[in-house]
Amino acid sequence: MLLREMSRIECDDLLSRLGYGRLACARDKQPYIVPIYFVFEPGCLYGFSTMGQKIEWMRLNSLVCVEADEVRSHHEWSSVVVQGRYEEFTDNPEYSKQRQHAQSLLEQKRLLWWQTAFAAAQTRGRFDRDITIFYCIHIDEISGRRVSSDPVEHR
Ligand SMILES: Cc1cc2nc3c(=O)[nH]c(=O)nc-3n(C[C@H](O)[C@H](O)[C@H](O)COP(=O)(O)OP(=O)(O)OC[C@H]3O[C@@H](n4cnc5c(N)ncnc54)[C@H](O)[C@@H]3O)c2cc1C
């Protein structure tokens, strides 16, 4: 088994192809992680959500981590870790361009891009559960690891 570091281009390519991963945030000393869809653009991951725990926590602490991976087999996988900052595109004129941009990218990438976030809202039963949130994770640091079969081992 050969493990190597992925280049920045390889990391970007994986994030762009996959479009989903795990978003980790933290409040006080407690981590919280959930799977999310996103759209990659150089330097940024765009997402959509309704109001819930992860949004509340990221508002309090914008430092987050996103992990995405592609596992073909025990001997063939790739994994990318992003350290970044949450920015919310609030529903006011100041952010209207960013909201439109995020929505248009999400529409291009995935049919029914809004559905999972609304499904999550149904379980909450809160007054603010239908508030829609577009956001961006600014990528500060990125690293990737890829494993492939060792030809000798393979034989
Ligand atoms: C492949 C995939 C893609 C997804 N993409 C999106 C997306 O783009 N946008 C989006 O808003 N949501 C997405 N989800 C759903 C997401 O994982 C969360 O379940 C959802 O966003 C609610 O998170 P919240 O923090 O608002 O939780 P809340 O609704 O506030 O609920 C908090 C409570 O529910 C539990 N909980 C929440 N989510 C999960 C979970 N996934 N698994 C187990 N327990 C959970 C927490 O532990 C906590 O106790 C996706 C899920 C999957 C599997």
The ligand as an SDF file (V2000), in Angstrom:
LIG
                    3D

 53 58  0  0  0  0  0  0  0  0999 V2000
  -25.2590   12.9510    1.8880 C   0  0  0  0  0  0  0  0  0  0  0  0
  -25.9210   13.9960    2.7530 C   0  0  0  0  0  0  0  0  0  0  0  0
  -25.9510   15.2970    2.3390 C   0  0  0  0  0  0  0  0  0  0  0  0
  -26.5800   16.2750    3.1110 C   0  0  0  0  0  0  0  0  0  0  0  0
  -26.5670   17.5650    2.6640 N   0  0  0  0  0  0  0  0  0  0  0  0
  -27.1400   18.5240    3.4150 C   0  0  0  0  0  0  0  0  0  0  0  0
  -27.1050   19.8760    2.9910 C   0  0  0  0  0  0  0  0  0  0  0  0
  -26.5640   20.2170    1.9320 O   0  0  0  0  0  0  0  0  0  0  0  0
  -27.6820   20.7970    3.7860 N   0  0  0  0  0  0  0  0  0  0  0  0
  -28.2770   20.4670    4.9710 C   0  0  0  0  0  0  0  0  0  0  0  0
  -28.7910   21.3660    5.6560 O   0  0  0  0  0  0  0  0  0  0  0  0
  -28.3160   19.2040    5.3950 N   0  0  0  0  0  0  0  0  0  0  0  0
  -27.7610   18.2180    4.6520 C   0  0  0  0  0  0  0  0  0  0  0  0
  -27.7760   16.9270    5.0760 N   0  0  0  0  0  0  0  0  0  0  0  0
  -28.4180   16.6430    6.3720 C   0  0  0  0  0  0  0  0  0  0  0  0
  -27.4250   16.9840    7.4830 C   0  0  0  0  0  0  0  0  0  0  0  0
  -26.5060   15.9350    7.6550 O   0  0  0  0  0  0  0  0  0  0  0  0
  -28.1220   17.2420    8.8240 C   0  0  0  0  0  0  0  0  0  0  0  0
  -28.8390   16.0880    9.2180 O   0  0  0  0  0  0  0  0  0  0  0  0
  -29.0790   18.4040    8.7540 C   0  0  0  0  0  0  0  0  0  0  0  0
  -28.4950   19.4950    8.0870 O   0  0  0  0  0  0  0  0  0  0  0  0
  -29.4890   18.8340   10.1490 C   0  0  0  0  0  0  0  0  0  0  0  0
  -28.3700   19.3200   10.8140 O   0  0  0  0  0  0  0  0  0  0  0  0
  -28.5280   20.3920   11.9940 P   0  0  0  0  0  0  0  0  0  0  0  0
  -27.2010   20.6250   12.5890 O   0  0  0  0  0  0  0  0  0  0  0  0
  -29.3060   21.5570   11.5000 O   0  0  0  0  0  0  0  0  0  0  0  0
  -29.3600   19.5130   13.0210 O   0  0  0  0  0  0  0  0  0  0  0  0
  -30.7370   19.8190   13.7750 P   0  0  0  0  0  0  0  0  0  0  0  0
  -31.8720   19.6290   12.8230 O   0  0  0  0  0  0  0  0  0  0  0  0
  -30.6540   21.1250   14.4900 O   0  0  0  0  0  0  0  0  0  0  0  0
  -30.7670   18.6320   14.8050 O   0  0  0  0  0  0  0  0  0  0  0  0
  -29.7790   18.5190   15.7810 C   0  0  0  0  0  0  0  0  0  0  0  0
  -29.8250   17.1590   16.3930 C   0  0  0  0  0  0  0  0  0  0  0  0
  -30.0200   16.1450   15.4150 O   0  0  0  0  0  0  0  0  0  0  0  0
  -28.8960   15.2630   15.3200 C   0  0  0  0  0  0  0  0  0  0  0  0
  -28.5290   15.1660   13.8770 N   0  0  0  0  0  0  0  0  0  0  0  0
  -28.5740   16.1470   12.9580 C   0  0  0  0  0  0  0  0  0  0  0  0
  -28.1360   15.7020   11.7570 N   0  0  0  0  0  0  0  0  0  0  0  0
  -27.8060   14.4100   11.9370 C   0  0  0  0  0  0  0  0  0  0  0  0
  -27.2940   13.4180   11.0560 C   0  0  0  0  0  0  0  0  0  0  0  0
  -27.0050   13.6740    9.7260 N   0  0  0  0  0  0  0  0  0  0  0  0
  -27.0810   12.1910   11.5550 N   0  0  0  0  0  0  0  0  0  0  0  0
  -27.3450   11.9310   12.8640 C   0  0  0  0  0  0  0  0  0  0  0  0
  -27.8340   12.8220   13.7430 N   0  0  0  0  0  0  0  0  0  0  0  0
  -28.0750   14.0610   13.2790 C   0  0  0  0  0  0  0  0  0  0  0  0
  -27.8010   15.9310   16.1030 C   0  0  0  0  0  0  0  0  0  0  0  0
  -26.9640   15.0510   16.7640 O   0  0  0  0  0  0  0  0  0  0  0  0
  -28.5460   16.8100   17.0790 C   0  0  0  0  0  0  0  0  0  0  0  0
  -28.8540   16.0800   18.2220 O   0  0  0  0  0  0  0  0  0  0  0  0
  -27.1850   15.9300    4.3470 C   0  0  0  0  0  0  0  0  0  0  0  0
  -27.1390   14.6110    4.7750 C   0  0  0  0  0  0  0  0  0  0  0  0
  -26.5260   13.6530    3.9890 C   0  0  0  0  0  0  0  0  0  0  0  0
  -26.4750   12.2260    4.4710 C   0  0  0  0  0  0  0  0  0  0  0  0
  1  2  1  0
  2  3  1  0
  2 52  2  0
  3  4  2  0
  4  5  1  0
  4 50  1  0
  5  6  2  0
  6  7  1  0
  6 13  1  0
  7  8  2  0
  7  9  1  0
  9 10  1  0
 10 11  2  0
 10 12  1  0
 12 13  2  0
 13 14  1  0
 14 15  1  0
 14 50  1  0
 15 16  1  0
 16 17  1  0
 16 18  1  0
 18 19  1  0
 18 20  1  0
 20 21  1  0
 20 22  1  0
 22 23  1  0
 23 24  1  0
 24 25  2  0
 24 26  1  0
 24 27  1  0
 27 28  1  0
 28 29  2  0
 28 30  1  0
 28 31  1  0
 31 32  1  0
 32 33  1  0
 33 34  1  0
 33 48  1  0
 34 35  1  0
 35 36  1  0
 35 46  1  0
 36 37  1  0
 36 45  1  0
 37 38  2  0
 38 39  1  0
 39 40  1  0
 39 45  2  0
 40 41  1  0
 40 42  2  0
 42 43  1  0
 43 44  2  0
 44 45  1  0
 46 47  1  0
 46 48  1  0
 48 49  1  0
 50 51  2  0
 51 52  1  0
 52 53  1  0
M  END
$$$$
